[in-house]
């Protein structure tokens, strides 16, 4: 591979002049610039990205730290992030944290050492104190971290209330909730919305709430137990679409027909939910737009541009599928 010194020799200029041409910095005469560009083309020279990042202390790279890449929601978010970054010639570095605070802290330290320009993170473990003194800008996605950390999320509370209302309008009389993990803000907000709609119903009992932990296998297990012990349940609000798939698996194993005997609604609006049979009714987030918005917000911060709005909260909308009956 040709080096910057090879280019300088071919163009009969200094290495510093070649560097100024490559980085478009400092004065270079038009004739000299053409000689350097011609040498670069003839030698097929490719600048060393590592060396440039060390020199500039930036790498045109953004890290995206996700809690569980197996959950179909997160690849769709990542696509929105990456598509926006590609238009700005940034590279995406994908990190899977498994909701492990040590892994998240290690990733944050790694991006600083590698001169990664910024971080978009989905976390339930890091707090503002973990972010405060970082050398790179951070944007929280899906789950806000604190008032001083820019974020992009949705109105989980109102969305979950709409989900339960939809089950009621479908004729459900005993509505259960398969919730996500405790102390995860979007999981907690969806649970609160559910309680707001059913907490004062004469039939309500906390036995109708089970923890699926945002995991499809765990959800199938707890749903089997929930429906076996409480056969009167005729509607389930799953905390996300991934868990809704677990609910449907459990129903099939128990011989319960969806939606004839059990209505199911999820939350997220992932594409995979439209491929199930029956197709999942869900509260759809603007997933792709969440990723693009987070990427755009982070790049504005990196580039020192004015940021008029630090926190974006999108609304969700009902995407009627085939897992809920209509009266």
QUINORLIN-V447614 format. One record per backbone hydrogen bond with DSSP energy under -0.5 kcal/mol. NH is the residue of the N-H (numbers start at 1). CO is the residue of the C=O. E is the energy in kcal/mol with one decimal. If there is no record, write none. Layout:
[[NH & CO & E] [NH & CO & E]]
This chain:
[[7 & 3 & -1.8] [8 & 4 & -2.2] [9 & 5 & -2.4] [10 & 6 & -2.4] [11 & 7 & -2.3] [12 & 8 & -0.8] [13 & 8 & -2.4] [18 & 14 & -1.8] [19 & 15 & -2.4] [20 & 16 & -2.0] [21 & 17 & -2.0] [22 & 18 & -2.6] [23 & 19 & -2.6] [24 & 20 & -0.7] [25 & 20 & -1.9] [33 & 29 & -2.6] [34 & 30 & -2.1] [35 & 31 & -1.9] [36 & 32 & -2.4] [37 & 33 & -2.8] [38 & 34 & -2.3] [39 & 35 & -2.0] [40 & 36 & -2.5] [41 & 37 & -2.1] [42 & 38 & -2.5] [43 & 39 & -2.2] [44 & 40 & -0.6] [45 & 40 & -2.3] [49 & 47 & -0.8] [52 & 48 & -2.5] [53 & 49 & -2.3] [54 & 50 & -2.2] [55 & 51 & -2.3] [56 & 52 & -3.1] [57 & 53 & -1.7] [58 & 53 & -0.7] [59 & 115 & -0.7] [62 & 91 & -2.9] [63 & 118 & -2.4] [64 & 93 & -3.0] [65 & 63 & -0.5] [65 & 120 & -2.5] [66 & 64 & -0.6] [66 & 95 & -3.2] [71 & 68 & -1.3] [74 & 71 & -1.6] [75 & 71 & -0.7] [76 & 72 & -1.2] [77 & 73 & -1.7] [78 & 74 & -2.8] [79 & 75 & -1.9] [80 & 76 & -1.4] [81 & 77 & -1.9] [82 & 78 & -3.1] [83 & 79 & -2.5] [84 & 80 & -1.4] [85 & 81 & -2.3] [86 & 82 & -2.7] [87 & 83 & -1.1] [88 & 84 & -0.6] [88 & 85 & -1.2] [89 & 86 & -1.2] [90 & 85 & -2.5] [91 & 60 & -2.7] [93 & 62 & -3.2] [94 & 92 & -0.6] [95 & 64 & -2.7] [97 & 66 & -3.4] [97 & 95 & -0.6] [98 & 67 & -0.6] [100 & 97 & -1.7] [101 & 99 & -0.6] [104 & 100 & -2.3] [105 & 101 & -2.5] [106 & 102 & -2.4] [107 & 103 & -2.5] [108 & 104 & -2.2] [109 & 105 & -2.2] [110 & 106 & -2.4] [111 & 107 & -2.5] [112 & 108 & -1.2] [113 & 109 & -1.9] [114 & 110 & -2.0] [115 & 112 & -1.0] [116 & 111 & -2.5] [117 & 61 & -2.1] [118 & 61 & -0.7] [119 & 137 & -2.2] [120 & 63 & -2.9] [121 & 139 & -2.3] [122 & 65 & -2.7] [123 & 121 & -0.6] [130 & 127 & -1.5] [131 & 127 & -0.9] [131 & 128 & -0.6] [132 & 128 & -2.4] [133 & 129 & -0.5] [134 & 131 & -1.9] [137 & 117 & -0.7] [139 & 119 & -2.5] [140 & 150 & -3.2] [141 & 121 & -2.6] [142 & 152 & -2.9] [143 & 141 & -1.5] [149 & 146 & -1.5] [150 & 148 & -0.6] [151 & 310 & -2.1] [152 & 140 & -2.0] [153 & 312 & -2.6] [155 & 314 & -2.3] [156 & 154 & -1.7] [159 & 155 & -2.0] [160 & 156 & -2.2] [161 & 157 & -1.7] [162 & 158 & -2.1] [163 & 159 & -1.8] [164 & 160 & -2.2] [165 & 161 & -2.3] [166 & 162 & -2.1] [167 & 163 & -1.7] [168 & 164 & -2.3] [169 & 165 & -2.6] [170 & 166 & -1.3] [171 & 168 & -1.8] [172 & 167 & -2.3] [176 & 174 & -0.5] [176 & 235 & -2.9] [177 & 208 & -2.5] [178 & 237 & -1.8] [179 & 177 & -0.8] [179 & 210 & -2.6] [184 & 181 & -1.0] [185 & 183 & -0.6] [188 & 184 & -3.0] [189 & 185 & -2.4] [190 & 186 & -1.9] [191 & 187 & -2.0] [192 & 188 & -2.4] [193 & 189 & -2.1] [194 & 190 & -1.9] [195 & 191 & -2.5] [196 & 192 & -2.3] [197 & 193 & -1.2] [197 & 194 & -0.5] [198 & 194 & -1.7] [199 & 195 & -3.1] [201 & 198 & -2.0] [204 & 201 & -1.4] [208 & 205 & -2.4] [209 & 206 & -1.7] [210 & 177 & -2.3] [212 & 179 & -2.9] [212 & 210 & -0.7] [213 & 179 & -1.0] [215 & 212 & -2.1] [219 & 215 & -2.3] [220 & 216 & -2.0] [221 & 217 & -1.8] [222 & 218 & -2.5] [223 & 219 & -2.5] [224 & 220 & -1.9] [225 & 221 & -1.6] [226 & 222 & -2.6] [227 & 223 & -2.8] [228 & 224 & -1.7] [229 & 225 & -2.3] [230 & 226 & -1.6] [233 & 230 & -2.0] [234 & 174 & -1.9] [235 & 174 & -1.4] [236 & 263 & -2.5] [237 & 176 & -2.7] [238 & 236 & -0.7] [238 & 265 & -2.9] [239 & 178 & -2.7] [241 & 267 & -1.7] [244 & 240 & -1.8] [245 & 241 & -1.7] [246 & 242 & -0.9] [247 & 243 & -2.2] [248 & 244 & -2.2] [249 & 245 & -1.9] [250 & 246 & -2.2] [251 & 247 & -2.4] [252 & 248 & -2.2] [253 & 249 & -2.2] [254 & 250 & -1.6] [255 & 251 & -0.5] [255 & 252 & -1.0] [256 & 251 & -2.8] [257 & 255 & -0.5] [261 & 257 & -2.5] [262 & 257 & -1.5] [263 & 234 & -2.4] [264 & 323 & -2.8] [265 & 236 & -2.2] [266 & 281 & -2.6] [268 & 283 & -3.0] [273 & 270 & -1.1] [274 & 271 & -1.7] [275 & 272 & -1.6] [280 & 273 & -2.3] [281 & 264 & -0.7] [282 & 319 & -2.0] [283 & 266 & -1.0] [284 & 282 & -0.8] [284 & 317 & -3.0] [285 & 268 & -3.1] [287 & 285 & -2.0] [290 & 286 & -2.1] [291 & 287 & -1.8] [292 & 288 & -2.2] [293 & 289 & -2.6] [294 & 290 & -2.2] [295 & 291 & -2.2] [296 & 292 & -2.7] [297 & 293 & -2.6] [298 & 294 & -2.3] [299 & 295 & -2.4] [300 & 296 & -2.0] [301 & 297 & -1.7] [302 & 298 & -2.6] [303 & 299 & -2.7] [304 & 301 & -1.2] [305 & 300 & -2.6] [308 & 306 & -0.7] [312 & 151 & -2.5] [314 & 153 & -2.8] [317 & 284 & -1.8] [319 & 282 & -3.4] [320 & 318 & -0.6] [322 & 279 & -3.6] [323 & 279 & -0.8] [327 & 169 & -0.6]]
